[in-house]
Amino acid sequence: MKLNGIKITWLGHATFLVESPGGKKILLDPWVMNNPSTPANKKSFDKIDVMLCSHGHGDHIGDAVELAKKHDSKIVGIYELCSWMQKKGVKQIAPMNKGGTQKVADINVTMVHAHHSGAIEDGGQAVYGGDPCGFVLEFENGIRIYHAGDTNVFGDMAIIRELYQPDLAMLPIGDLFTMGPREAAYACGLLKPQAVIPMHWGTFPMLTGTPDEFGRQLKERGLTVELIAMKPGETIS
Protein backbone atom coordinates (compact mmCIF):
# COMPACT_ATOMS: atom_id res chain seq x y z
CA MET A 1 0.00 0.00 0.00
CA LYS A 2 1.00 3.63 -0.45
CA LEU A 3 1.71 5.47 2.80
CA ASN A 4 1.84 8.90 1.12
CA GLY A 5 4.68 10.36 3.17
CA ILE A 6 4.34 8.29 6.35
CA LYS A 7 7.44 6.38 7.49
CA ILE A 8 7.13 3.31 9.73
CA THR A 9 10.05 1.64 11.50
CA TRP A 10 9.48 -1.59 13.40
CA LEU A 11 11.73 -1.70 16.47
CA GLY A 12 10.72 -5.24 17.44
CA HIS A 13 7.93 -6.66 19.56
CA ALA A 14 5.04 -4.12 19.56
CA THR A 15 7.24 -1.01 19.27
CA PHE A 16 7.01 1.18 16.17
CA LEU A 17 8.43 4.60 15.32
CA VAL A 18 6.05 6.38 12.96
CA GLU A 19 6.91 9.65 11.25
CA SER A 20 4.03 11.71 9.92
CA PRO A 21 4.14 13.53 6.56
CA GLY A 22 4.66 16.73 8.56
CA GLY A 23 7.70 15.33 10.39
CA LYS A 24 6.12 14.48 13.75
CA LYS A 25 7.61 11.38 15.37
CA ILE A 26 5.30 9.03 17.22
CA LEU A 27 6.62 6.10 19.26
CA LEU A 28 4.12 3.29 19.83
CA ASP A 29 4.55 1.09 22.92
CA PRO A 30 8.04 2.35 23.86
CA TRP A 31 10.24 -0.60 24.83
CA VAL A 32 13.70 -0.51 23.29
CA MET A 33 16.56 -0.61 25.82
CA ASN A 34 15.86 -4.14 27.07
CA ASN A 35 14.05 -5.27 23.96
CA PRO A 36 16.19 -8.09 22.53
CA SER A 37 14.75 -7.51 19.05
CA THR A 38 15.65 -3.83 18.82
CA PRO A 39 18.90 -3.28 16.86
CA ALA A 40 21.59 -1.47 18.85
CA ASN A 41 21.61 1.50 16.44
CA LYS A 42 17.86 1.99 16.90
CA LYS A 43 17.78 2.35 20.69
CA SER A 44 18.18 6.14 20.73
CA PHE A 45 16.19 8.94 19.10
CA ASP A 46 16.79 12.49 17.96
CA LYS A 47 13.29 13.46 19.05
CA ILE A 48 10.00 11.93 20.08
CA ASP A 49 6.96 14.18 19.87
CA VAL A 50 4.35 11.73 21.13
CA MET A 51 4.30 8.28 22.71
CA LEU A 52 1.24 6.05 22.62
CA CYS A 53 1.05 3.38 25.34
CA SER A 54 -1.44 0.55 24.92
CA HIS A 55 -1.18 -0.88 28.45
CA GLY A 56 1.00 -1.09 31.52
CA HIS A 57 3.10 -4.19 30.93
CA GLY A 58 6.85 -3.59 30.95
CA ASP A 59 7.37 -4.90 27.42
CA HIS A 60 5.17 -2.03 26.21
CA ILE A 61 5.98 0.92 28.49
CA GLY A 62 9.44 -0.06 29.73
CA ASP A 63 11.13 3.11 28.47
CA ALA A 64 8.19 5.49 28.42
CA VAL A 65 9.04 7.54 31.50
CA GLU A 66 12.75 7.88 30.73
CA LEU A 67 12.20 8.81 27.09
CA ALA A 68 9.41 11.27 27.93
CA LYS A 69 11.68 13.08 30.38
CA LYS A 70 14.56 13.17 27.89
CA HIS A 71 12.57 14.39 24.88
CA ASP A 72 9.75 16.22 26.66
CA SER A 73 7.35 13.93 24.82
CA LYS A 74 3.63 13.88 25.32
CA ILE A 75 2.27 10.52 26.48
CA VAL A 76 -1.12 9.32 25.27
CA GLY A 77 -2.75 6.48 27.17
CA ILE A 78 -5.69 5.47 29.27
CA TYR A 79 -6.35 7.78 32.22
CA GLU A 80 -4.90 5.64 35.02
CA LEU A 81 -1.71 4.86 33.10
CA CYS A 82 -1.09 8.53 32.29
CA SER A 83 -1.72 9.50 35.92
CA TRP A 84 0.89 6.99 37.09
CA MET A 85 3.42 8.36 34.60
CA GLN A 86 2.75 11.91 35.76
CA LYS A 87 3.58 10.83 39.29
CA LYS A 88 6.86 9.45 37.93
CA GLY A 89 7.80 12.88 36.58
CA VAL A 90 6.37 12.94 33.05
CA LYS A 91 5.37 16.55 32.36
CA GLN A 92 3.14 16.17 29.32
CA ILE A 93 0.28 13.67 29.42
CA ALA A 94 -2.81 13.38 27.24
CA PRO A 95 -5.08 10.91 29.06
CA MET A 96 -8.15 9.49 27.36
CA ASN A 97 -10.42 6.47 27.40
CA LYS A 98 -11.99 4.01 24.99
CA GLY A 99 -14.17 5.57 22.33
CA GLY A 100 -12.52 8.96 22.73
CA THR A 101 -10.64 10.86 20.03
CA GLN A 102 -8.17 13.70 20.44
CA LYS A 103 -5.75 15.56 18.18
CA VAL A 104 -2.11 15.19 19.22
CA ALA A 105 0.75 16.48 17.04
CA ASP A 106 -1.66 17.02 14.13
CA ILE A 107 -2.79 13.37 14.32
CA ASN A 108 -6.28 12.26 15.32
CA VAL A 109 -5.86 9.49 17.90
CA THR A 110 -8.83 7.27 18.78
CA MET A 111 -8.62 4.79 21.64
CA VAL A 112 -10.33 1.45 20.98
CA HIS A 113 -10.86 -1.77 22.90
CA ALA A 114 -8.38 -4.63 23.41
CA HIS A 115 -8.82 -8.01 25.13
CA HIS A 116 -5.84 -8.49 27.45
CA SER A 117 -4.70 -7.97 31.04
CA GLY A 118 -2.82 -5.03 32.51
CA ALA A 119 -0.87 -3.99 35.56
CA ILE A 120 2.22 -1.84 36.12
CA GLU A 121 5.16 -3.33 37.98
CA ASP A 122 6.26 -0.60 40.37
CA GLY A 123 8.74 -1.31 43.15
CA GLY A 124 7.86 -4.99 43.28
CA GLN A 125 4.13 -4.30 43.43
CA ALA A 126 1.43 -4.55 40.78
CA VAL A 127 -0.24 -1.17 40.31
CA TYR A 128 -3.55 -0.80 38.48
CA GLY A 129 -2.89 0.89 35.15
CA GLY A 130 -6.33 0.97 33.59
CA ASP A 131 -7.68 -1.25 30.82
CA PRO A 132 -5.51 -2.35 27.88
CA CYS A 133 -6.42 -0.65 24.61
CA GLY A 134 -5.58 -0.20 20.97
CA PHE A 135 -5.27 2.97 18.88
CA VAL A 136 -6.44 4.20 15.49
CA LEU A 137 -4.25 7.00 14.13
CA GLU A 138 -5.57 9.22 11.36
CA PHE A 139 -2.85 11.27 9.64
CA GLU A 140 -3.15 14.55 7.77
CA ASN A 141 -2.97 12.67 4.44
CA GLY A 142 -6.05 10.61 5.36
CA ILE A 143 -4.22 7.33 6.03
CA ARG A 144 -5.50 5.44 9.09
CA ILE A 145 -3.33 3.00 11.04
CA TYR A 146 -4.68 0.62 13.69
CA HIS A 147 -2.24 -0.56 16.37
CA ALA A 148 -4.09 -3.31 18.21
CA GLY A 149 -1.85 -3.48 21.27
CA ASP A 150 -1.84 -6.86 22.98
CA THR A 151 -5.15 -8.54 22.28
CA ASN A 152 -7.07 -11.60 21.28
CA VAL A 153 -9.44 -11.34 18.34
CA PHE A 154 -12.85 -9.99 19.33
CA GLY A 155 -16.04 -9.47 17.38
CA ASP A 156 -16.09 -5.71 17.85
CA MET A 157 -13.13 -5.43 15.49
CA ALA A 158 -15.93 -5.29 12.92
CA ILE A 159 -17.09 -2.08 14.62
CA ILE A 160 -13.54 -0.68 14.39
CA ARG A 161 -13.72 -1.35 10.66
CA GLU A 162 -17.14 0.24 10.22
CA LEU A 163 -16.35 3.33 12.29
CA TYR A 164 -12.69 4.00 11.45
CA GLN A 165 -11.85 1.95 8.32
CA PRO A 166 -8.13 1.44 9.02
CA ASP A 167 -5.97 1.17 5.92
CA LEU A 168 -3.14 -0.58 7.76
CA ALA A 169 -3.39 -2.86 10.79
CA MET A 170 -0.58 -3.79 13.18
CA LEU A 171 -1.64 -7.09 14.76
CA PRO A 172 0.05 -9.39 17.29
CA ILE A 173 0.62 -12.95 16.02
CA GLY A 174 3.00 -14.45 18.60
CA ASP A 175 0.41 -16.60 20.42
CA LEU A 176 0.49 -17.52 24.13
CA PHE A 177 0.07 -13.95 25.47
CA THR A 178 -1.86 -12.59 22.45
CA MET A 179 -3.66 -14.04 19.48
CA GLY A 180 -1.69 -16.31 17.17
CA PRO A 181 -1.67 -16.44 13.35
CA ARG A 182 -5.04 -18.19 13.09
CA GLU A 183 -6.82 -15.61 15.24
CA ALA A 184 -4.97 -12.71 13.58
CA ALA A 185 -6.11 -13.91 10.15
CA TYR A 186 -9.69 -14.01 11.43
CA ALA A 187 -9.17 -10.47 12.75
CA CYS A 188 -8.16 -9.36 9.25
CA GLY A 189 -11.45 -10.72 7.99
CA LEU A 190 -13.25 -8.46 10.45
CA LEU A 191 -11.06 -5.39 9.93
CA LYS A 192 -10.57 -5.69 6.15
CA PRO A 193 -7.44 -3.47 5.99
CA GLN A 194 -5.48 -2.93 2.79
CA ALA A 195 -2.32 -4.18 4.53
CA VAL A 196 -1.25 -5.78 7.80
CA ILE A 197 2.04 -5.77 9.72
CA PRO A 198 2.50 -8.68 12.15
CA MET A 199 3.99 -7.76 15.52
CA HIS A 200 4.63 -9.26 18.97
CA TRP A 201 6.38 -12.28 17.49
CA GLY A 202 9.95 -13.62 17.56
CA THR A 203 11.02 -11.64 20.62
CA PHE A 204 11.19 -14.71 22.85
CA PRO A 205 11.14 -18.46 22.01
CA MET A 206 7.73 -18.82 23.67
CA LEU A 207 6.18 -16.55 21.03
CA THR A 208 5.80 -19.24 18.41
CA GLY A 209 3.59 -17.52 15.82
CA THR A 210 5.34 -16.62 12.56
CA PRO A 211 4.56 -14.41 9.54
CA ASP A 212 4.76 -17.48 7.29
CA GLU A 213 2.00 -19.21 9.23
CA PHE A 214 0.05 -15.96 9.33
CA GLY A 215 0.30 -15.72 5.54
CA ARG A 216 -0.90 -19.31 5.18
CA GLN A 217 -3.89 -18.61 7.39
CA LEU A 218 -4.74 -15.50 5.37
CA LYS A 219 -4.69 -17.56 2.15
CA GLU A 220 -6.85 -20.26 3.69
CA ARG A 221 -9.45 -17.60 4.42
CA GLY A 222 -9.20 -16.21 0.91
CA LEU A 223 -8.14 -12.79 2.15
CA THR A 224 -6.24 -10.52 -0.24
CA VAL A 225 -4.79 -8.22 2.43
CA GLU A 226 -1.14 -7.29 1.77
CA LEU A 227 1.11 -8.94 4.36
CA ILE A 228 4.09 -6.72 5.25
CA ALA A 229 6.49 -8.91 7.26
CA MET A 230 9.06 -6.44 8.60
CA LYS A 231 12.41 -7.14 10.18
CA PRO A 232 13.37 -5.30 13.40
CA GLY A 233 14.94 -1.98 12.45
CA GLU A 234 13.39 -1.98 8.97
CA THR A 235 11.63 1.14 7.68
CA ILE A 236 8.86 1.30 5.10
CA SER A 237 7.57 4.47 3.49
C-alpha positions as CSV (number, residue, x, y, z in Angstrom):
1,M,0.0,0.0,0.0
2,K,1.0,3.6,-0.4
3,L,1.7,5.5,2.8
4,N,1.8,8.9,1.1
5,G,4.7,10.4,3.2
6,I,4.3,8.3,6.4
7,K,7.4,6.4,7.5
8,I,7.1,3.3,9.7
9,T,10.1,1.6,11.5
10,W,9.5,-1.6,13.4
11,L,11.7,-1.7,16.5
12,G,10.7,-5.2,17.4
13,H,7.9,-6.7,19.6
14,A,5.0,-4.1,19.6
15,T,7.2,-1.0,19.3
16,F,7.0,1.2,16.2
17,L,8.4,4.6,15.3
18,V,6.0,6.4,13.0
19,E,6.9,9.6,11.2
20,S,4.0,11.7,9.9
21,P,4.1,13.5,6.6
22,G,4.7,16.7,8.6
23,G,7.7,15.3,10.4
24,K,6.1,14.5,13.8
25,K,7.6,11.4,15.4
26,I,5.3,9.0,17.2
27,L,6.6,6.1,19.3
28,L,4.1,3.3,19.8
29,D,4.5,1.1,22.9
30,P,8.0,2.4,23.9
31,W,10.2,-0.6,24.8
32,V,13.7,-0.5,23.3
33,M,16.6,-0.6,25.8
34,N,15.9,-4.1,27.1
35,N,14.0,-5.3,24.0
36,P,16.2,-8.1,22.5
37,S,14.7,-7.5,19.1
38,T,15.7,-3.8,18.8
39,P,18.9,-3.3,16.9
40,A,21.6,-1.5,18.9
41,N,21.6,1.5,16.4
42,K,17.9,2.0,16.9
43,K,17.8,2.3,20.7
44,S,18.2,6.1,20.7
45,F,16.2,8.9,19.1
46,D,16.8,12.5,18.0
47,K,13.3,13.5,19.0
48,I,10.0,11.9,20.1
49,D,7.0,14.2,19.9
50,V,4.4,11.7,21.1
51,M,4.3,8.3,22.7
52,L,1.2,6.0,22.6
53,C,1.1,3.4,25.3
54,S,-1.4,0.5,24.9
55,H,-1.2,-0.9,28.4
56,G,1.0,-1.1,31.5
57,H,3.1,-4.2,30.9
58,G,6.9,-3.6,31.0
59,D,7.4,-4.9,27.4
60,H,5.2,-2.0,26.2
61,I,6.0,0.9,28.5
62,G,9.4,-0.1,29.7
63,D,11.1,3.1,28.5
64,A,8.2,5.5,28.4
65,V,9.0,7.5,31.5
66,E,12.8,7.9,30.7
67,L,12.2,8.8,27.1
68,A,9.4,11.3,27.9
69,K,11.7,13.1,30.4
70,K,14.6,13.2,27.9
71,H,12.6,14.4,24.9
72,D,9.7,16.2,26.7
73,S,7.4,13.9,24.8
74,K,3.6,13.9,25.3
75,I,2.3,10.5,26.5
76,V,-1.1,9.3,25.3
77,G,-2.7,6.5,27.2
78,I,-5.7,5.5,29.3
79,Y,-6.3,7.8,32.2
80,E,-4.9,5.6,35.0
81,L,-1.7,4.9,33.1
82,C,-1.1,8.5,32.3
83,S,-1.7,9.5,35.9
84,W,0.9,7.0,37.1
85,M,3.4,8.4,34.6
86,Q,2.7,11.9,35.8
87,K,3.6,10.8,39.3
88,K,6.9,9.5,37.9
89,G,7.8,12.9,36.6
90,V,6.4,12.9,33.1
91,K,5.4,16.5,32.4
92,Q,3.1,16.2,29.3
93,I,0.3,13.7,29.4
94,A,-2.8,13.4,27.2
95,P,-5.1,10.9,29.1
96,M,-8.2,9.5,27.4
97,N,-10.4,6.5,27.4
98,K,-12.0,4.0,25.0
99,G,-14.2,5.6,22.3
100,G,-12.5,9.0,22.7
101,T,-10.6,10.9,20.0
102,Q,-8.2,13.7,20.4
103,K,-5.8,15.6,18.2
104,V,-2.1,15.2,19.2
105,A,0.8,16.5,17.0
106,D,-1.7,17.0,14.1
107,I,-2.8,13.4,14.3
108,N,-6.3,12.3,15.3
109,V,-5.9,9.5,17.9
110,T,-8.8,7.3,18.8
111,M,-8.6,4.8,21.6
112,V,-10.3,1.4,21.0
113,H,-10.9,-1.8,22.9
114,A,-8.4,-4.6,23.4
115,H,-8.8,-8.0,25.1
116,H,-5.8,-8.5,27.5
117,S,-4.7,-8.0,31.0
118,G,-2.8,-5.0,32.5
119,A,-0.9,-4.0,35.6
120,I,2.2,-1.8,36.1
121,E,5.2,-3.3,38.0
122,D,6.3,-0.6,40.4
123,G,8.7,-1.3,43.2
124,G,7.9,-5.0,43.3
125,Q,4.1,-4.3,43.4
126,A,1.4,-4.6,40.8
127,V,-0.2,-1.2,40.3
128,Y,-3.5,-0.8,38.5
129,G,-2.9,0.9,35.2
130,G,-6.3,1.0,33.6
131,D,-7.7,-1.3,30.8
132,P,-5.5,-2.3,27.9
133,C,-6.4,-0.7,24.6
134,G,-5.6,-0.2,21.0
135,F,-5.3,3.0,18.9
136,V,-6.4,4.2,15.5
137,L,-4.3,7.0,14.1
138,E,-5.6,9.2,11.4
139,F,-2.9,11.3,9.6
140,E,-3.1,14.5,7.8
141,N,-3.0,12.7,4.4
142,G,-6.1,10.6,5.4
143,I,-4.2,7.3,6.0
144,R,-5.5,5.4,9.1
145,I,-3.3,3.0,11.0
146,Y,-4.7,0.6,13.7
147,H,-2.2,-0.6,16.4
148,A,-4.1,-3.3,18.2
149,G,-1.8,-3.5,21.3
150,D,-1.8,-6.9,23.0
151,T,-5.1,-8.5,22.3
152,N,-7.1,-11.6,21.3
153,V,-9.4,-11.3,18.3
154,F,-12.9,-10.0,19.3
155,G,-16.0,-9.5,17.4
156,D,-16.1,-5.7,17.9
157,M,-13.1,-5.4,15.5
158,A,-15.9,-5.3,12.9
159,I,-17.1,-2.1,14.6
160,I,-13.5,-0.7,14.4
161,R,-13.7,-1.3,10.7
162,E,-17.1,0.2,10.2
163,L,-16.3,3.3,12.3
164,Y,-12.7,4.0,11.4
165,Q,-11.8,2.0,8.3
166,P,-8.1,1.4,9.0
167,D,-6.0,1.2,5.9
168,L,-3.1,-0.6,7.8
169,A,-3.4,-2.9,10.8
170,M,-0.6,-3.8,13.2
171,L,-1.6,-7.1,14.8
172,P,0.1,-9.4,17.3
173,I,0.6,-12.9,16.0
174,G,3.0,-14.5,18.6
175,D,0.4,-16.6,20.4
176,L,0.5,-17.5,24.1
177,F,0.1,-13.9,25.5
178,T,-1.9,-12.6,22.5
179,M,-3.7,-14.0,19.5
180,G,-1.7,-16.3,17.2
181,P,-1.7,-16.4,13.3
182,R,-5.0,-18.2,13.1
183,E,-6.8,-15.6,15.2
184,A,-5.0,-12.7,13.6
185,A,-6.1,-13.9,10.1
186,Y,-9.7,-14.0,11.4
187,A,-9.2,-10.5,12.7
188,C,-8.2,-9.4,9.2
189,G,-11.5,-10.7,8.0
190,L,-13.2,-8.5,10.5
191,L,-11.1,-5.4,9.9
192,K,-10.6,-5.7,6.2
193,P,-7.4,-3.5,6.0
194,Q,-5.5,-2.9,2.8
195,A,-2.3,-4.2,4.5
196,V,-1.3,-5.8,7.8
197,I,2.0,-5.8,9.7
198,P,2.5,-8.7,12.1
199,M,4.0,-7.8,15.5
200,H,4.6,-9.3,19.0
201,W,6.4,-12.3,17.5
202,G,9.9,-13.6,17.6
203,T,11.0,-11.6,20.6
204,F,11.2,-14.7,22.8
205,P,11.1,-18.5,22.0
206,M,7.7,-18.8,23.7
207,L,6.2,-16.5,21.0
208,T,5.8,-19.2,18.4
209,G,3.6,-17.5,15.8
210,T,5.3,-16.6,12.6
211,P,4.6,-14.4,9.5
212,D,4.8,-17.5,7.3
213,E,2.0,-19.2,9.2
214,F,0.1,-16.0,9.3
215,G,0.3,-15.7,5.5
216,R,-0.9,-19.3,5.2
217,Q,-3.9,-18.6,7.4
218,L,-4.7,-15.5,5.4
219,K,-4.7,-17.6,2.1
220,E,-6.8,-20.3,3.7
221,R,-9.5,-17.6,4.4
222,G,-9.2,-16.2,0.9
223,L,-8.1,-12.8,2.1
224,T,-6.2,-10.5,-0.2
225,V,-4.8,-8.2,2.4
226,E,-1.1,-7.3,1.8
227,L,1.1,-8.9,4.4
228,I,4.1,-6.7,5.2
229,A,6.5,-8.9,7.3
230,M,9.1,-6.4,8.6
231,K,12.4,-7.1,10.2
232,P,13.4,-5.3,13.4
233,G,14.9,-2.0,12.5
234,E,13.4,-2.0,9.0
235,T,11.6,1.1,7.7
236,I,8.9,1.3,5.1
237,S,7.6,4.5,3.5
